[in-house]
Amino acid sequence: MNQSVKKALKLLNLFDEKNYELSLKEISERANLPKPTAYRLLTTLESMNYVYKLKENEHDSRYRLGLKLLELGQLVSDQLEVRRIAYPYMEKLANDIQEAVHLVVINHREAIYIEKVESNKAIRLYTRIGKSSPLYIGSGPKMLLANLSEEKQEEILDEAENKINRETFKKELSRIRTEGYSYSIGEQDENTTGISYPIYDYRNQVIAALTVSGLSTYFEGENLTEIKTKTEETAARISRKLGFRGYIQGVVN
């Protein structure tokens, strides 16, 4: 780990329920750092809202944790909440359609699989909780990308410039938003298909994708229709449980 990053994180770890406010002198002594070094690190953390400088005089400054940590903590809390709420619905869906079911969220500029219910079929796909993927590969990641702001989409597409046909891919994102679901065929694993529907929260924002995946031979005809219908209904039920009260295309409230 970069030593400056390690030292900065060490400073943040000095704060707790008994030490919610610390002086520069206290921070320097407890972190075993020279005062100028501690001040420089704190100034960087302050500029990014990780700490807040309470007051300053000619002798010392005092600091508290900043609101950025509250924001990040809320993101973690939201992810834990959606996992807890979604899991029983995912179990039922997996039992109903006999395919693997995943819960996918955005982590910085990637998609990460935060929950999974395995299929009971003898042949299973190799996926795992914690797996990450570019946002332009796979039905779940593409669903999440399609619901980002246009500005963020462009930033991610800039990074993938040599890996996708930009105009074709933008048309696909538009189709996903219009039709309300995404799909992929052989994008992450050969001979597999993925179908994903959005999960909304109480702010009417897409916070996760509910993804069903399996061998492409099972995603055909009436079986495909049943998979899509039940996955869409399950995503809607999870969204309602999270407080979403808006309209979901194709789902009767």
Short mmCIF file of the C-alpha atoms (twelve columns), coordinates in Angstrom:
data_MODEL
# 
_entry.id   MODEL 
# 
loop_
_atom_site.group_PDB 
_atom_site.id 
_atom_site.type_symbol 
_atom_site.label_atom_id 
_atom_site.label_alt_id 
_atom_site.label_comp_id 
_atom_site.label_asym_id 
_atom_site.label_seq_id 
_atom_site.Cartn_x 
_atom_site.Cartn_y 
_atom_site.Cartn_z 
_atom_site.pdbx_PDB_model_num 
ATOM 1   C CA . MET A 1   0.000   0.000   0.000   1 
ATOM 2   C CA . ASN A 2   1.191   3.536   -0.767  1 
ATOM 3   C CA . GLN A 3   2.759   4.868   2.445   1 
ATOM 4   C CA . SER A 4   1.016   8.251   2.272   1 
ATOM 5   C CA . VAL A 5   -2.364  6.536   1.878   1 
ATOM 6   C CA . LYS A 6   -1.522  4.194   4.760   1 
ATOM 7   C CA . LYS A 7   -0.593  7.128   7.002   1 
ATOM 8   C CA . ALA A 8   -3.757  9.040   6.068   1 
ATOM 9   C CA . LEU A 9   -5.958  6.031   6.873   1 
ATOM 10  C CA . LYS A 10  -4.110  5.657   10.153  1 
ATOM 11  C CA . LEU A 11  -5.124  9.207   11.057  1 
ATOM 12  C CA . LEU A 12  -8.778  8.459   10.332  1 
ATOM 13  C CA . ASN A 13  -8.621  5.390   12.563  1 
ATOM 14  C CA . LEU A 14  -7.619  7.555   15.535  1 
ATOM 15  C CA . PHE A 15  -11.180 8.859   15.771  1 
ATOM 16  C CA . ASP A 16  -13.771 6.800   17.665  1 
ATOM 17  C CA . GLU A 17  -16.733 7.227   20.029  1 
ATOM 18  C CA . LYS A 18  -14.373 8.386   22.804  1 
ATOM 19  C CA . ASN A 19  -12.259 10.590  20.554  1 
ATOM 20  C CA . TYR A 20  -14.619 12.278  18.103  1 
ATOM 21  C CA . GLU A 21  -12.529 15.460  18.254  1 
ATOM 22  C CA . LEU A 22  -8.706  15.563  18.298  1 
ATOM 23  C CA . SER A 23  -6.129  18.313  18.194  1 
ATOM 24  C CA . LEU A 24  -3.279  18.384  15.711  1 
ATOM 25  C CA . LYS A 25  -0.892  17.731  18.597  1 
ATOM 26  C CA . GLU A 26  -2.875  14.691  19.754  1 
ATOM 27  C CA . ILE A 27  -3.087  13.307  16.233  1 
ATOM 28  C CA . SER A 28  0.622   13.801  15.666  1 
ATOM 29  C CA . GLU A 29  1.557   12.065  18.924  1 
ATOM 30  C CA . ARG A 30  -0.877  9.150   18.598  1 
ATOM 31  C CA . ALA A 31  0.093   8.479   14.978  1 
ATOM 32  C CA . ASN A 32  3.784   8.851   15.838  1 
ATOM 33  C CA . LEU A 33  4.227   11.373  13.032  1 
ATOM 34  C CA . PRO A 34  6.004   14.737  12.932  1 
ATOM 35  C CA . LYS A 35  3.538   17.565  13.339  1 
ATOM 36  C CA . PRO A 36  4.189   19.010  9.828   1 
ATOM 37  C CA . THR A 37  3.568   15.574  8.271   1 
ATOM 38  C CA . ALA A 38  0.330   15.102  10.204  1 
ATOM 39  C CA . TYR A 39  -0.783  18.606  9.235   1 
ATOM 40  C CA . ARG A 40  -0.065  17.958  5.545   1 
ATOM 41  C CA . LEU A 41  -2.061  14.722  5.567   1 
ATOM 42  C CA . LEU A 42  -4.942  16.336  7.441   1 
ATOM 43  C CA . THR A 43  -5.007  19.209  4.972   1 
ATOM 44  C CA . THR A 44  -5.386  16.722  2.108   1 
ATOM 45  C CA . LEU A 45  -8.129  14.839  3.973   1 
ATOM 46  C CA . GLU A 46  -9.876  18.116  4.748   1 
ATOM 47  C CA . SER A 47  -9.844  19.143  1.070   1 
ATOM 48  C CA . MET A 48  -11.753 15.931  0.263   1 
ATOM 49  C CA . ASN A 49  -14.181 16.314  3.208   1 
ATOM 50  C CA . TYR A 50  -12.844 13.285  5.097   1 
ATOM 51  C CA . VAL A 51  -12.032 15.473  8.086   1 
ATOM 52  C CA . TYR A 52  -13.349 18.829  9.238   1 
ATOM 53  C CA . LYS A 53  -11.150 21.464  10.870  1 
ATOM 54  C CA . LEU A 54  -13.107 22.756  13.832  1 
ATOM 55  C CA . LYS A 55  -10.955 25.724  14.759  1 
ATOM 56  C CA . GLU A 56  -7.421  26.973  14.484  1 
ATOM 57  C CA . ASN A 57  -5.282  29.312  16.564  1 
ATOM 58  C CA . GLU A 58  -1.611  30.173  16.743  1 
ATOM 59  C CA . HIS A 59  -0.894  27.060  18.827  1 
ATOM 60  C CA . ASP A 60  -3.029  24.224  17.480  1 
ATOM 61  C CA . SER A 61  -5.988  23.043  15.363  1 
ATOM 62  C CA . ARG A 62  -8.784  20.615  16.179  1 
ATOM 63  C CA . TYR A 63  -10.369 18.087  13.832  1 
ATOM 64  C CA . ARG A 64  -13.445 15.903  13.498  1 
ATOM 65  C CA . LEU A 65  -14.401 13.301  10.912  1 
ATOM 66  C CA . GLY A 66  -15.965 14.846  7.818   1 
ATOM 67  C CA . LEU A 67  -19.281 14.285  6.109   1 
ATOM 68  C CA . LYS A 68  -17.694 12.364  3.238   1 
ATOM 69  C CA . LEU A 69  -17.354 9.386   5.583   1 
ATOM 70  C CA . LEU A 70  -21.058 9.636   6.402   1 
ATOM 71  C CA . GLU A 71  -21.823 9.576   2.686   1 
ATOM 72  C CA . LEU A 72  -19.641 6.500   2.128   1 
ATOM 73  C CA . GLY A 73  -21.081 4.823   5.198   1 
ATOM 74  C CA . GLN A 74  -24.578 5.345   3.828   1 
ATOM 75  C CA . LEU A 75  -23.552 3.684   0.563   1 
ATOM 76  C CA . VAL A 76  -22.296 0.646   2.474   1 
ATOM 77  C CA . SER A 77  -25.470 0.618   4.563   1 
ATOM 78  C CA . ASP A 78  -27.623 0.765   1.429   1 
ATOM 79  C CA . GLN A 79  -25.766 -2.181  -0.092  1 
ATOM 80  C CA . LEU A 80  -26.165 -4.235  3.080   1 
ATOM 81  C CA . GLU A 81  -29.855 -3.330  3.224   1 
ATOM 82  C CA . VAL A 82  -30.569 -4.314  -0.370  1 
ATOM 83  C CA . ARG A 83  -28.756 -7.643  0.179   1 
ATOM 84  C CA . ARG A 84  -30.777 -8.415  3.291   1 
ATOM 85  C CA . ILE A 85  -34.083 -7.537  1.668   1 
ATOM 86  C CA . ALA A 86  -33.373 -9.110  -1.714  1 
ATOM 87  C CA . TYR A 87  -32.064 -12.487 -0.568  1 
ATOM 88  C CA . PRO A 88  -35.351 -14.305 0.236   1 
ATOM 89  C CA . TYR A 89  -36.841 -13.085 -3.046  1 
ATOM 90  C CA . MET A 90  -33.737 -14.266 -4.892  1 
ATOM 91  C CA . GLU A 91  -34.044 -17.695 -3.267  1 
ATOM 92  C CA . LYS A 92  -37.643 -18.049 -4.384  1 
ATOM 93  C CA . LEU A 93  -36.805 -16.919 -7.919  1 
ATOM 94  C CA . ALA A 94  -33.901 -19.381 -8.166  1 
ATOM 95  C CA . ASN A 95  -36.172 -22.216 -7.021  1 
ATOM 96  C CA . ASP A 96  -38.917 -21.211 -9.454  1 
ATOM 97  C CA . ILE A 97  -36.797 -20.962 -12.594 1 
ATOM 98  C CA . GLN A 98  -33.876 -23.245 -11.656 1 
ATOM 99  C CA . GLU A 99  -31.243 -20.716 -12.714 1 
ATOM 100 C CA . ALA A 100 -28.553 -18.794 -10.835 1 
ATOM 101 C CA . VAL A 101 -29.649 -15.407 -9.486  1 
ATOM 102 C CA . HIS A 102 -27.278 -12.528 -8.741  1 
ATOM 103 C CA . LEU A 103 -27.464 -9.080  -7.190  1 
ATOM 104 C CA . VAL A 104 -25.162 -6.544  -8.851  1 
ATOM 105 C CA . VAL A 105 -24.262 -2.994  -7.798  1 
ATOM 106 C CA . ILE A 106 -21.854 -0.291  -8.921  1 
ATOM 107 C CA . ASN A 107 -18.529 0.001   -7.137  1 
ATOM 108 C CA . HIS A 108 -16.690 3.066   -8.433  1 
ATOM 109 C CA . ARG A 109 -16.342 2.401   -12.189 1 
ATOM 110 C CA . GLU A 110 -17.042 -1.329  -12.007 1 
ATOM 111 C CA . ALA A 111 -19.938 -3.614  -11.284 1 
ATOM 112 C CA . ILE A 112 -19.626 -5.946  -8.317  1 
ATOM 113 C CA . TYR A 113 -21.686 -9.036  -7.540  1 
ATOM 114 C CA . ILE A 114 -22.736 -8.705  -3.889  1 
ATOM 115 C CA . GLU A 115 -25.121 -11.670 -3.546  1 
ATOM 116 C CA . LYS A 116 -25.836 -14.963 -5.306  1 
ATOM 117 C CA . VAL A 117 -28.261 -17.858 -5.106  1 
ATOM 118 C CA . GLU A 118 -27.012 -20.897 -6.985  1 
ATOM 119 C CA . SER A 119 -29.027 -23.005 -9.394  1 
ATOM 120 C CA . ASN A 120 -29.909 -26.581 -8.427  1 
ATOM 121 C CA . LYS A 121 -28.855 -27.806 -11.846 1 
ATOM 122 C CA . ALA A 122 -25.925 -30.197 -12.122 1 
ATOM 123 C CA . ILE A 123 -24.103 -27.852 -14.508 1 
ATOM 124 C CA . ARG A 124 -23.372 -24.560 -12.764 1 
ATOM 125 C CA . LEU A 125 -21.741 -21.316 -13.795 1 
ATOM 126 C CA . TYR A 126 -18.585 -20.144 -12.086 1 
ATOM 127 C CA . THR A 127 -19.519 -16.896 -10.424 1 
ATOM 128 C CA . ARG A 128 -18.826 -15.680 -6.919  1 
ATOM 129 C CA . ILE A 129 -19.812 -12.949 -4.500  1 
ATOM 130 C CA . GLY A 130 -17.269 -10.149 -4.806  1 
ATOM 131 C CA . LYS A 131 -16.661 -10.725 -8.513  1 
ATOM 132 C CA . SER A 132 -16.154 -7.451  -10.391 1 
ATOM 133 C CA . SER A 133 -16.806 -6.667  -14.032 1 
ATOM 134 C CA . PRO A 134 -16.498 -3.680  -16.370 1 
ATOM 135 C CA . LEU A 135 -19.803 -1.862  -16.707 1 
ATOM 136 C CA . TYR A 136 -19.981 -2.611  -20.416 1 
ATOM 137 C CA . ILE A 137 -19.848 -6.427  -20.111 1 
ATOM 138 C CA . GLY A 138 -22.788 -8.545  -18.939 1 
ATOM 139 C CA . SER A 139 -26.485 -7.857  -18.516 1 
ATOM 140 C CA . GLY A 140 -26.247 -6.668  -14.889 1 
ATOM 141 C CA . PRO A 141 -23.390 -4.228  -15.423 1 
ATOM 142 C CA . LYS A 142 -25.036 -2.865  -18.585 1 
ATOM 143 C CA . MET A 143 -28.315 -2.319  -16.719 1 
ATOM 144 C CA . LEU A 144 -26.463 -0.247  -14.121 1 
ATOM 145 C CA . LEU A 145 -24.545 1.713   -16.754 1 
ATOM 146 C CA . ALA A 146 -27.742 2.475   -18.678 1 
ATOM 147 C CA . ASN A 147 -29.178 4.174   -15.601 1 
ATOM 148 C CA . LEU A 148 -26.205 6.432   -14.883 1 
ATOM 149 C CA . SER A 149 -26.199 10.054  -15.959 1 
ATOM 150 C CA . GLU A 150 -25.153 10.728  -19.533 1 
ATOM 151 C CA . GLU A 151 -22.003 12.443  -18.261 1 
ATOM 152 C CA . LYS A 152 -20.897 9.390   -16.273 1 
ATOM 153 C CA . GLN A 153 -21.763 7.095   -19.159 1 
ATOM 154 C CA . GLU A 154 -19.515 9.099   -21.457 1 
ATOM 155 C CA . GLU A 155 -16.636 8.919   -18.974 1 
ATOM 156 C CA . ILE A 156 -16.892 5.131   -18.779 1 
ATOM 157 C CA . LEU A 157 -17.293 4.755   -22.532 1 
ATOM 158 C CA . ASP A 158 -14.165 6.891   -22.991 1 
ATOM 159 C CA . GLU A 159 -12.228 4.309   -20.978 1 
ATOM 160 C CA . ALA A 160 -13.676 1.467   -23.092 1 
ATOM 161 C CA . GLU A 161 -13.113 3.223   -26.420 1 
ATOM 162 C CA . ASN A 162 -11.014 0.437   -27.956 1 
ATOM 163 C CA . LYS A 163 -13.178 -2.390  -26.613 1 
ATOM 164 C CA . ILE A 164 -16.639 -1.473  -27.887 1 
ATOM 165 C CA . ASN A 165 -18.365 0.148   -30.835 1 
ATOM 166 C CA . ARG A 166 -19.402 3.352   -29.099 1 
ATOM 167 C CA . GLU A 167 -22.415 4.268   -31.227 1 
ATOM 168 C CA . THR A 168 -23.795 0.724   -31.269 1 
ATOM 169 C CA . PHE A 169 -23.317 0.433   -27.525 1 
ATOM 170 C CA . LYS A 170 -25.060 3.766   -26.848 1 
ATOM 171 C CA . LYS A 171 -28.037 2.513   -28.848 1 
ATOM 172 C CA . GLU A 172 -28.083 -0.590  -26.665 1 
ATOM 173 C CA . LEU A 173 -28.084 1.535   -23.490 1 
ATOM 174 C CA . SER A 174 -30.991 3.523   -24.908 1 
ATOM 175 C CA . ARG A 175 -32.870 0.289   -25.635 1 
ATOM 176 C CA . ILE A 176 -32.251 -0.922  -22.076 1 
ATOM 177 C CA . ARG A 177 -33.741 2.270   -20.620 1 
ATOM 178 C CA . THR A 178 -36.727 2.077   -22.973 1 
ATOM 179 C CA . GLU A 179 -37.525 -1.621  -22.579 1 
ATOM 180 C CA . GLY A 180 -36.623 -1.847  -18.892 1 
ATOM 181 C CA . TYR A 181 -34.329 -4.870  -19.063 1 
ATOM 182 C CA . SER A 182 -30.922 -5.899  -20.384 1 
ATOM 183 C CA . TYR A 183 -29.505 -9.116  -21.732 1 
ATOM 184 C CA . SER A 184 -26.169 -10.576 -22.724 1 
ATOM 185 C CA . ILE A 185 -25.174 -13.644 -24.685 1 
ATOM 186 C CA . GLY A 186 -21.707 -15.101 -24.182 1 
ATOM 187 C CA . GLU A 187 -20.244 -11.835 -22.901 1 
ATOM 188 C CA . GLN A 188 -18.799 -13.082 -19.619 1 
ATOM 189 C CA . ASP A 189 -18.860 -16.845 -20.179 1 
ATOM 190 C CA . GLU A 190 -19.173 -18.760 -23.423 1 
ATOM 191 C CA . ASN A 191 -22.592 -20.291 -24.198 1 
ATOM 192 C CA . THR A 192 -24.308 -18.417 -21.358 1 
ATOM 193 C CA . THR A 193 -27.118 -15.883 -21.312 1 
ATOM 194 C CA . GLY A 194 -27.915 -13.235 -18.714 1 
ATOM 195 C CA . ILE A 195 -31.151 -11.292 -18.174 1 
ATOM 196 C CA . SER A 196 -31.304 -8.327  -15.770 1 
ATOM 197 C CA . TYR A 197 -33.966 -6.011  -14.382 1 
ATOM 198 C CA . PRO A 198 -33.461 -2.865  -12.287 1 
ATOM 199 C CA . ILE A 199 -34.000 -2.560  -8.549  1 
ATOM 200 C CA . TYR A 200 -35.101 0.881   -7.351  1 
ATOM 201 C CA . ASP A 201 -34.907 2.466   -3.906  1 
ATOM 202 C CA . TYR A 202 -37.149 4.966   -2.110  1 
ATOM 203 C CA . ARG A 203 -35.471 7.828   -4.018  1 
ATOM 204 C CA . ASN A 204 -36.651 6.250   -7.287  1 
ATOM 205 C CA . GLN A 205 -33.048 5.553   -8.254  1 
ATOM 206 C CA . VAL A 206 -31.676 2.321   -9.693  1 
ATOM 207 C CA . ILE A 207 -29.329 0.959   -7.019  1 
ATOM 208 C CA . ALA A 208 -28.886 -2.631  -8.185  1 
ATOM 209 C CA . ALA A 209 -29.571 -5.097  -10.951 1 
ATOM 210 C CA . LEU A 210 -31.299 -8.441  -10.403 1 
ATOM 211 C CA . THR A 211 -29.598 -10.850 -12.790 1 
ATOM 212 C CA . VAL A 212 -30.496 -14.363 -13.870 1 
ATOM 213 C CA . SER A 213 -27.908 -16.331 -15.812 1 
ATOM 214 C CA . GLY A 214 -27.445 -19.827 -17.169 1 
ATOM 215 C CA . LEU A 215 -26.665 -21.911 -20.212 1 
ATOM 216 C CA . SER A 216 -28.058 -20.281 -23.342 1 
ATOM 217 C CA . THR A 217 -29.883 -23.475 -24.352 1 
ATOM 218 C CA . TYR A 218 -32.280 -22.927 -21.422 1 
ATOM 219 C CA . PHE A 219 -32.996 -19.299 -22.366 1 
ATOM 220 C CA . GLU A 220 -35.271 -20.009 -25.311 1 
ATOM 221 C CA . GLY A 221 -38.970 -20.038 -26.189 1 
ATOM 222 C CA . GLU A 222 -41.507 -20.352 -23.381 1 
ATOM 223 C CA . ASN A 223 -38.761 -20.890 -20.828 1 
ATOM 224 C CA . LEU A 224 -37.208 -17.518 -21.707 1 
ATOM 225 C CA . THR A 225 -40.616 -15.831 -21.419 1 
ATOM 226 C CA . GLU A 226 -41.121 -17.334 -17.962 1 
ATOM 227 C CA . ILE A 227 -37.614 -16.318 -16.827 1 
ATOM 228 C CA . LYS A 228 -38.141 -12.723 -17.959 1 
ATOM 229 C CA . THR A 229 -41.605 -12.454 -16.392 1 
ATOM 230 C CA . LYS A 230 -40.620 -13.878 -13.021 1 
ATOM 231 C CA . THR A 231 -37.345 -11.933 -12.848 1 
ATOM 232 C CA . GLU A 232 -39.138 -8.679  -13.628 1 
ATOM 233 C CA . GLU A 233 -41.808 -9.369  -11.009 1 
ATOM 234 C CA . THR A 234 -39.173 -10.264 -8.413  1 
ATOM 235 C CA . ALA A 235 -37.168 -7.086  -9.074  1 
ATOM 236 C CA . ALA A 236 -40.385 -5.089  -8.666  1 
ATOM 237 C CA . ARG A 237 -41.179 -6.763  -5.336  1 
ATOM 238 C CA . ILE A 238 -37.697 -6.035  -4.014  1 
ATOM 239 C CA . SER A 239 -38.007 -2.411  -5.165  1 
ATOM 240 C CA . ARG A 240 -41.348 -2.031  -3.379  1 
ATOM 241 C CA . LYS A 241 -39.788 -3.459  -0.214  1 
ATOM 242 C CA . LEU A 242 -37.036 -0.829  -0.487  1 
ATOM 243 C CA . GLY A 243 -39.650 1.920   -0.568  1 
ATOM 244 C CA . PHE A 244 -40.023 2.506   -4.306  1 
ATOM 245 C CA . ARG A 245 -43.483 3.769   -5.193  1 
ATOM 246 C CA . GLY A 246 -43.082 4.655   -8.853  1 
ATOM 247 C CA . TYR A 247 -44.262 2.951   -12.006 1 
ATOM 248 C CA . ILE A 248 -42.420 -0.155  -13.200 1 
ATOM 249 C CA . GLN A 249 -42.944 -1.004  -16.855 1 
ATOM 250 C CA . GLY A 250 -44.796 -4.267  -17.407 1 
ATOM 251 C CA . VAL A 251 -45.569 -4.831  -13.702 1 
ATOM 252 C CA . VAL A 252 -49.003 -4.396  -12.162 1 
ATOM 253 C CA . ASN A 253 -48.785 -2.585  -8.813  1 
# 
